[in-house]
Amino acid sequence: MTTTQRQKPVFRFAPSPNGPLHLGHALSAFLNQDMAAAMDGRLLLRIEDIDQTRCTPEFEAGIYADLEWLGIDWEKPVRRQSDHIAEYQTALHGLIERGLVYPSFLTRGEVKARVSASEAGGNPWPRDPDGSPHYPSDDRDRSEGDRRKMLESGLKHAWRLDMGRALQAADRVLSWSETGDGETGGIAADPSMWGDVVLSRSDAPSSYHLSVVIDDALQAVTHIVRGLDLFHATSVHRLLQVLLDLPQPLYHHHRLVTDAKKRKLSKSDGDTGLADLRGKGLSAADIRNLVGL
């Protein structure tokens, strides 16, 4: 990377190859390219393929084909998360050594049963902004000896951020600068609303939260342009950036493209898939119009 490249604003479009791109992805890709061009910046493409159970080479090839058709021009080479597992694991182990992360052993079924029993008894269970219940405190409260025995027994486990300890370690008021389609200006971050978030699972060596902040730092990303569905997740990302001593980018969370029922588009929505729309004879200019640009 040259000195001139470092000084330029850096944007990134970071899809996951777990399904075909749709109109919502097109909006995000267009905005990243348009904003990078307006600021004489750079545009990177990152393939977020940590979840190897759902990500496939066919979907990754589809991403390249769709973006080329849209006229999106990105720098080479592309960063693929599956090539950088060691970097995420190094960061995770550092957090473990500091006592900020703990192994969690409860299954999804056990958590669901606990939550259902609590709510059936008239006791509301705390939930994160996506509506998922916070993880119970059982594993967070275990002694080090019990944790060691359970780990040595080979039990499947995830690694979760101890939110209380992490906030104490950060020891500062967290916030970020926002220029998007919702709230703007200085936004107060509240990571506690997410509870003890997962940073690594038995079937995935890194979570979205952990890998995305490391990738953005290593790629020197200065401007993060993504959908409003990730607005609240930025609170967790700001906490991890502080804990890992990573730089703070600027954020722009854009409006979402929704279906007729005002629901966020899914990769299973074939009628909004870019490849299907291309097959029906639409042009890249048509797609820009469809997403309101």
Buried (B, 14 or more C-beta within 10 A) or exposed (E): EEEEEEEBBBBBBBBBBBBBBBBBBBBBBBBBBBBBEEBEBBBBBBBBBBBEEBBBEEBBEBBBBBBEBBBBEBBEEBBBBBEBBEBBBEBBEEBBEEEBBBBBBBEEEEBEEBBEEBEEEEEEBEBBEEEEBBBBEEBBEBEEEEBEEBEEEEEEBBBBBBBEBBBEBBEEEBBBEBBBBEEEEEBEBBBBBBBBBBBBBEEBBBBBBBBBBBBBBEBBBBBBBBBBEBBBBBBBBBBBBBBBEBEBBBBBBBBBBEBEEEEEBEBEBEEBBBBBBBEEEBEBEEBBEBBEE
